Amino acid sequence: MNHKDLQIEIEAAGDSIRRGGLVIVPTETIYGLAACATNASAVAHIYKIKARAASNPLPLLVADLIAAREFALFNPVAETLAAAFWPGPLTLVLPLKEGTGLATGVTGGKDSIALRVPDHPVIQQLLQCVKAPMVLTSANISGKPSPTRVDMIDNKIKAAVEVILDGGPCSFGQESTILKIVGDHVTLLRQGALGAQEIESELGMPLDITHD
């Protein structure tokens, strides 16, 4: 797909998301299923087609740290990690701000929000096109492997979307690393593409490891 064709597809994907549709989009980690984070029916649709538990929150993707601050409370530790690793394969779980306008289903009923600034030109262009926060979760049935190429995506997922943006193989081919920050404590919830040693080196302290 040439640049002009891709841009047309990105604009079509943006139109779909603004209308409450779902799209498949590449990131640097995996292919994701995306929807407008303020549209309750679109968010509910993601849970349904993925067979995802309603208590399992959806990650929120935003274009940059400035946008992320609109939805979560950042302390100095969170600011340090965001400055060091965003855009990139790091998801931060932070206290949710009040009055964000996000659909209730995004947080799974929790008082926190999972945020990431992706480092992939296609998803970044889509975020700029939509001009709204998007939820994005792996484009798979819950419990199945996360796709890193379009041809790995389950046909049931493909049939549920209006646009599939093909950006080729994902550069990392592994989910993002997830950290939860509470005060000065940083807990590793999921080891992913970003290594723990690199994070600990930036923080100057060890991570807590969840045993859930």
Short mmCIF file of the C-alpha atoms (twelve columns), coordinates in Angstrom:
data_MODEL
# 
_entry.id   MODEL 
# 
loop_
_atom_site.group_PDB 
_atom_site.id 
_atom_site.type_symbol 
_atom_site.label_atom_id 
_atom_site.label_alt_id 
_atom_site.label_comp_id 
_atom_site.label_asym_id 
_atom_site.label_seq_id 
_atom_site.Cartn_x 
_atom_site.Cartn_y 
_atom_site.Cartn_z 
_atom_site.pdbx_PDB_model_num 
ATOM 1   C CA . MET A 1   0.000   0.000   0.000  1 
ATOM 2   C CA . ASN A 2   1.493   3.343   -1.020 1 
ATOM 3   C CA . HIS A 3   1.455   6.459   1.146  1 
ATOM 4   C CA . LYS A 4   -1.551  8.015   -0.594 1 
ATOM 5   C CA . ASP A 5   -3.652  4.857   -0.306 1 
ATOM 6   C CA . LEU A 6   -2.675  4.437   3.350  1 
ATOM 7   C CA . GLN A 7   -3.686  8.016   4.122  1 
ATOM 8   C CA . ILE A 8   -7.091  7.413   2.542  1 
ATOM 9   C CA . GLU A 9   -7.493  4.280   4.656  1 
ATOM 10  C CA . ILE A 10  -6.491  6.149   7.826  1 
ATOM 11  C CA . GLU A 11  -9.084  8.828   7.103  1 
ATOM 12  C CA . ALA A 12  -11.706 6.118   6.537  1 
ATOM 13  C CA . ALA A 13  -10.731 4.514   9.843  1 
ATOM 14  C CA . GLY A 14  -11.037 7.868   11.586 1 
ATOM 15  C CA . ASP A 15  -14.515 8.369   10.157 1 
ATOM 16  C CA . SER A 16  -15.505 4.907   11.346 1 
ATOM 17  C CA . ILE A 17  -14.286 5.509   14.894 1 
ATOM 18  C CA . ARG A 18  -16.036 8.869   15.104 1 
ATOM 19  C CA . ARG A 19  -19.280 7.121   14.067 1 
ATOM 20  C CA . GLY A 20  -18.878 4.497   16.784 1 
ATOM 21  C CA . GLY A 21  -17.298 1.779   14.667 1 
ATOM 22  C CA . LEU A 22  -14.318 -0.449  15.354 1 
ATOM 23  C CA . VAL A 23  -11.095 -0.648  13.364 1 
ATOM 24  C CA . ILE A 24  -7.972  -2.783  13.384 1 
ATOM 25  C CA . VAL A 25  -4.731  -0.829  13.524 1 
ATOM 26  C CA . PRO A 26  -1.027  -1.658  13.887 1 
ATOM 27  C CA . THR A 27  1.140   -0.499  16.756 1 
ATOM 28  C CA . GLU A 28  4.801   -1.152  17.421 1 
ATOM 29  C CA . THR A 29  3.788   -3.991  19.759 1 
ATOM 30  C CA . ILE A 30  0.776   -5.860  18.299 1 
ATOM 31  C CA . TYR A 31  -2.264  -5.277  16.096 1 
ATOM 32  C CA . GLY A 32  -5.064  -3.734  18.088 1 
ATOM 33  C CA . LEU A 33  -8.819  -3.361  18.012 1 
ATOM 34  C CA . ALA A 34  -9.631  0.332   18.418 1 
ATOM 35  C CA . ALA A 35  -12.719 2.368   19.262 1 
ATOM 36  C CA . CYS A 36  -13.624 5.821   20.511 1 
ATOM 37  C CA . ALA A 37  -13.108 5.857   24.275 1 
ATOM 38  C CA . THR A 38  -16.064 8.178   24.880 1 
ATOM 39  C CA . ASN A 39  -18.567 6.017   22.984 1 
ATOM 40  C CA . ALA A 40  -20.157 3.545   25.410 1 
ATOM 41  C CA . SER A 41  -21.693 1.317   22.726 1 
ATOM 42  C CA . ALA A 42  -18.408 1.044   20.821 1 
ATOM 43  C CA . VAL A 43  -16.552 0.150   24.014 1 
ATOM 44  C CA . ALA A 44  -19.206 -2.460  24.866 1 
ATOM 45  C CA . HIS A 45  -18.858 -3.913  21.365 1 
ATOM 46  C CA . ILE A 46  -15.146 -4.541  21.953 1 
ATOM 47  C CA . TYR A 47  -15.895 -6.465  25.137 1 
ATOM 48  C CA . LYS A 48  -18.518 -8.529  23.344 1 
ATOM 49  C CA . ILE A 49  -16.559 -9.613  20.287 1 
ATOM 50  C CA . LYS A 50  -13.399 -10.349 22.288 1 
ATOM 51  C CA . ALA A 51  -15.364 -12.253 24.961 1 
ATOM 52  C CA . ARG A 52  -13.523 -10.060 27.436 1 
ATOM 53  C CA . ALA A 53  -14.507 -9.885  31.104 1 
ATOM 54  C CA . ALA A 54  -16.267 -6.596  31.904 1 
ATOM 55  C CA . SER A 55  -13.995 -6.144  34.929 1 
ATOM 56  C CA . ASN A 56  -10.881 -6.164  32.724 1 
ATOM 57  C CA . PRO A 57  -10.154 -2.501  31.824 1 
ATOM 58  C CA . LEU A 58  -9.261  -1.354  28.325 1 
ATOM 59  C CA . PRO A 59  -6.023  0.558   27.693 1 
ATOM 60  C CA . LEU A 60  -6.378  4.155   26.574 1 
ATOM 61  C CA . LEU A 61  -4.158  5.355   23.734 1 
ATOM 62  C CA . VAL A 62  -3.354  9.034   23.377 1 
ATOM 63  C CA . ALA A 63  -1.060  11.005  21.112 1 
ATOM 64  C CA . ASP A 64  1.325   12.386  23.727 1 
ATOM 65  C CA . LEU A 65  1.983   13.070  27.398 1 
ATOM 66  C CA . ILE A 66  0.024   16.328  27.319 1 
ATOM 67  C CA . ALA A 67  -3.079  14.428  26.245 1 
ATOM 68  C CA . ALA A 68  -2.435  11.710  28.832 1 
ATOM 69  C CA . ARG A 69  -2.500  14.266  31.644 1 
ATOM 70  C CA . GLU A 70  -6.146  15.016  30.784 1 
ATOM 71  C CA . PHE A 71  -7.166  11.546  31.954 1 
ATOM 72  C CA . ALA A 72  -4.815  10.555  34.764 1 
ATOM 73  C CA . LEU A 73  -3.014  12.011  37.750 1 
ATOM 74  C CA . PHE A 74  0.743   12.027  37.147 1 
ATOM 75  C CA . ASN A 75  3.151   12.142  40.070 1 
ATOM 76  C CA . PRO A 76  6.932   12.711  39.631 1 
ATOM 77  C CA . VAL A 77  7.590   8.967   39.189 1 
ATOM 78  C CA . ALA A 78  5.000   8.711   36.429 1 
ATOM 79  C CA . GLU A 79  6.351   11.845  34.762 1 
ATOM 80  C CA . THR A 80  9.865   10.375  34.793 1 
ATOM 81  C CA . LEU A 81  8.769   7.125   33.176 1 
ATOM 82  C CA . ALA A 82  6.604   8.852   30.583 1 
ATOM 83  C CA . ALA A 83  9.415   11.214  29.630 1 
ATOM 84  C CA . ALA A 84  11.858  8.312   29.292 1 
ATOM 85  C CA . PHE A 85  9.754   5.733   27.459 1 
ATOM 86  C CA . TRP A 86  6.911   7.480   25.628 1 
ATOM 87  C CA . PRO A 87  6.166   7.108   22.831 1 
ATOM 88  C CA . GLY A 88  6.883   3.411   23.185 1 
ATOM 89  C CA . PRO A 89  5.846   -0.007  24.480 1 
ATOM 90  C CA . LEU A 90  5.048   1.053   28.062 1 
ATOM 91  C CA . THR A 91  1.570   1.219   29.602 1 
ATOM 92  C CA . LEU A 92  1.148   3.126   32.861 1 
ATOM 93  C CA . VAL A 93  -1.724  2.430   35.252 1 
ATOM 94  C CA . LEU A 94  -2.439  5.663   37.128 1 
ATOM 95  C CA . PRO A 95  -5.199  7.226   39.234 1 
ATOM 96  C CA . LEU A 96  -8.119  8.306   37.079 1 
ATOM 97  C CA . LYS A 97  -9.018  11.984  36.933 1 
ATOM 98  C CA . GLU A 98  -12.625 12.989  37.508 1 
ATOM 99  C CA . GLY A 99  -14.771 14.291  34.674 1 
ATOM 100 C CA . THR A 100 -12.810 12.749  31.816 1 
ATOM 101 C CA . GLY A 101 -15.877 11.915  29.723 1 
ATOM 102 C CA . LEU A 102 -14.648 8.368   29.123 1 
ATOM 103 C CA . ALA A 103 -17.200 5.605   28.734 1 
ATOM 104 C CA . THR A 104 -17.700 3.734   31.999 1 
ATOM 105 C CA . GLY A 105 -16.625 0.455   30.453 1 
ATOM 106 C CA . VAL A 106 -13.113 1.734   29.708 1 
ATOM 107 C CA . THR A 107 -11.970 1.451   33.326 1 
ATOM 108 C CA . GLY A 108 -13.836 -1.744  34.200 1 
ATOM 109 C CA . GLY A 109 -15.290 0.040   37.216 1 
ATOM 110 C CA . LYS A 110 -11.876 0.863   38.676 1 
ATOM 111 C CA . ASP A 111 -10.573 4.240   39.848 1 
ATOM 112 C CA . SER A 112 -7.468  3.927   37.679 1 
ATOM 113 C CA . ILE A 113 -6.724  4.148   33.973 1 
ATOM 114 C CA . ALA A 114 -4.168  2.336   31.796 1 
ATOM 115 C CA . LEU A 115 -2.467  4.760   29.400 1 
ATOM 116 C CA . ARG A 116 -0.013  4.460   26.541 1 
ATOM 117 C CA . VAL A 117 1.484   6.730   23.898 1 
ATOM 118 C CA . PRO A 118 2.255   4.417   20.955 1 
ATOM 119 C CA . ASP A 119 5.317   4.693   18.740 1 
ATOM 120 C CA . HIS A 120 3.943   3.784   15.335 1 
ATOM 121 C CA . PRO A 121 3.195   6.234   12.516 1 
ATOM 122 C CA . VAL A 122 -0.138  4.659   11.528 1 
ATOM 123 C CA . ILE A 123 -1.719  4.720   14.994 1 
ATOM 124 C CA . GLN A 124 -0.318  8.202   15.607 1 
ATOM 125 C CA . GLN A 125 -1.857  9.469   12.356 1 
ATOM 126 C CA . LEU A 126 -5.146  7.843   13.310 1 
ATOM 127 C CA . LEU A 127 -5.118  9.546   16.715 1 
ATOM 128 C CA . GLN A 128 -4.516  12.898  15.022 1 
ATOM 129 C CA . CYS A 129 -7.331  12.180  12.575 1 
ATOM 130 C CA . VAL A 130 -9.865  11.155  15.241 1 
ATOM 131 C CA . LYS A 131 -8.859  13.965  17.648 1 
ATOM 132 C CA . ALA A 132 -10.229 11.938  20.557 1 
ATOM 133 C CA . PRO A 133 -8.883  9.303   22.934 1 
ATOM 134 C CA . MET A 134 -9.145  5.734   21.738 1 
ATOM 135 C CA . VAL A 135 -9.264  2.445   23.548 1 
ATOM 136 C CA . LEU A 136 -7.104  -0.194  21.969 1 
ATOM 137 C CA . THR A 137 -6.734  -3.825  22.947 1 
ATOM 138 C CA . SER A 138 -5.152  -6.728  21.128 1 
ATOM 139 C CA . ALA A 139 -7.131  -7.792  18.054 1 
ATOM 140 C CA . ASN A 140 -7.767  -11.316 19.277 1 
ATOM 141 C CA . ILE A 141 -10.312 -13.374 21.180 1 
ATOM 142 C CA . SER A 142 -9.417  -13.144 24.885 1 
ATOM 143 C CA . GLY A 143 -6.932  -15.853 25.799 1 
ATOM 144 C CA . LYS A 144 -5.691  -16.338 22.239 1 
ATOM 145 C CA . PRO A 145 -2.280  -15.140 20.950 1 
ATOM 146 C CA . SER A 146 -1.975  -11.460 20.128 1 
ATOM 147 C CA . PRO A 147 -1.555  -10.893 16.370 1 
ATOM 148 C CA . THR A 148 1.561   -9.210  15.041 1 
ATOM 149 C CA . ARG A 149 0.471   -9.393  11.377 1 
ATOM 150 C CA . VAL A 150 -2.909  -8.922  9.713  1 
ATOM 151 C CA . ASP A 151 -2.990  -12.538 8.526  1 
ATOM 152 C CA . MET A 152 -2.860  -13.702 12.170 1 
ATOM 153 C CA . ILE A 153 -6.121  -11.953 13.107 1 
ATOM 154 C CA . ASP A 154 -9.152  -14.168 13.760 1 
ATOM 155 C CA . ASN A 155 -11.861 -13.912 11.096 1 
ATOM 156 C CA . LYS A 156 -14.462 -13.190 13.785 1 
ATOM 157 C CA . ILE A 157 -12.519 -10.062 14.755 1 
ATOM 158 C CA . LYS A 158 -12.024 -9.022  11.132 1 
ATOM 159 C CA . ALA A 159 -15.754 -9.357  10.449 1 
ATOM 160 C CA . ALA A 160 -16.589 -6.979  13.304 1 
ATOM 161 C CA . VAL A 161 -14.644 -4.002  11.959 1 
ATOM 162 C CA . GLU A 162 -15.137 -1.586  9.086  1 
ATOM 163 C CA . VAL A 163 -11.482 -0.840  8.324  1 
ATOM 164 C CA . ILE A 164 -8.265  -2.842  8.685  1 
ATOM 165 C CA . LEU A 165 -5.066  -0.789  8.509  1 
ATOM 166 C CA . ASP A 166 -2.178  -2.991  7.410  1 
ATOM 167 C CA . GLY A 167 1.175   -1.640  8.534  1 
ATOM 168 C CA . GLY A 168 3.122   -4.840  8.003  1 
ATOM 169 C CA . PRO A 169 4.703   -6.872  10.824 1 
ATOM 170 C CA . CYS A 170 4.869   -5.151  14.229 1 
ATOM 171 C CA . SER A 171 8.411   -4.152  15.148 1 
ATOM 172 C CA . PHE A 172 8.378   -5.576  18.690 1 
ATOM 173 C CA . GLY A 173 5.870   -8.376  18.174 1 
ATOM 174 C CA . GLN A 174 5.125   -8.426  21.894 1 
ATOM 175 C CA . GLU A 175 2.626   -6.633  24.136 1 
ATOM 176 C CA . SER A 176 3.587   -3.504  26.036 1 
ATOM 177 C CA . THR A 177 5.038   -3.700  29.516 1 
ATOM 178 C CA . ILE A 178 2.491   -2.607  32.145 1 
ATOM 179 C CA . LEU A 179 3.439   -0.716  35.304 1 
ATOM 180 C CA . LYS A 180 1.130   0.396   38.101 1 
ATOM 181 C CA . ILE A 181 2.217   3.494   39.994 1 
ATOM 182 C CA . VAL A 182 0.967   4.268   43.489 1 
ATOM 183 C CA . GLY A 183 2.997   6.980   45.163 1 
ATOM 184 C CA . ASP A 184 6.660   6.009   44.878 1 
ATOM 185 C CA . HIS A 185 5.859   2.327   44.408 1 
ATOM 186 C CA . VAL A 186 6.074   0.954   40.881 1 
ATOM 187 C CA . THR A 187 4.651   -2.518  40.336 1 
ATOM 188 C CA . LEU A 188 5.308   -4.603  37.248 1 
ATOM 189 C CA . LEU A 189 1.920   -6.017  36.234 1 
ATOM 190 C CA . ARG A 190 3.035   -7.487  32.909 1 
ATOM 191 C CA . GLN A 191 6.471   -7.988  31.439 1 
ATOM 192 C CA . GLY A 192 6.367   -7.010  27.795 1 
ATOM 193 C CA . ALA A 193 8.501   -5.394  25.135 1 
ATOM 194 C CA . LEU A 194 10.208  -2.977  27.525 1 
ATOM 195 C CA . GLY A 195 12.632  -4.746  29.857 1 
ATOM 196 C CA . ALA A 196 12.462  -4.422  33.646 1 
ATOM 197 C CA . GLN A 197 16.181  -3.687  33.911 1 
ATOM 198 C CA . GLU A 198 15.850  -0.693  31.611 1 
ATOM 199 C CA . ILE A 199 12.984  0.646   33.719 1 
ATOM 200 C CA . GLU A 200 14.845  0.072   36.990 1 
ATOM 201 C CA . SER A 201 17.895  1.828   35.577 1 
ATOM 202 C CA . GLU A 202 15.772  4.886   34.777 1 
ATOM 203 C CA . LEU A 203 14.082  4.868   38.194 1 
ATOM 204 C CA . GLY A 204 17.178  4.046   40.212 1 
ATOM 205 C CA . MET A 205 15.217  1.513   42.252 1 
ATOM 206 C CA . PRO A 206 13.816  -2.008  41.875 1 
ATOM 207 C CA . LEU A 207 10.310  -2.735  40.682 1 
ATOM 208 C CA . ASP A 208 7.722   -4.520  42.776 1 
ATOM 209 C CA . ILE A 209 6.586   -7.707  41.063 1 
ATOM 210 C CA . THR A 210 2.921   -8.637  41.186 1 
ATOM 211 C CA . HIS A 211 2.047   -12.217 42.035 1 
ATOM 212 C CA . ASP A 212 -1.605  -12.056 40.940 1 
# 
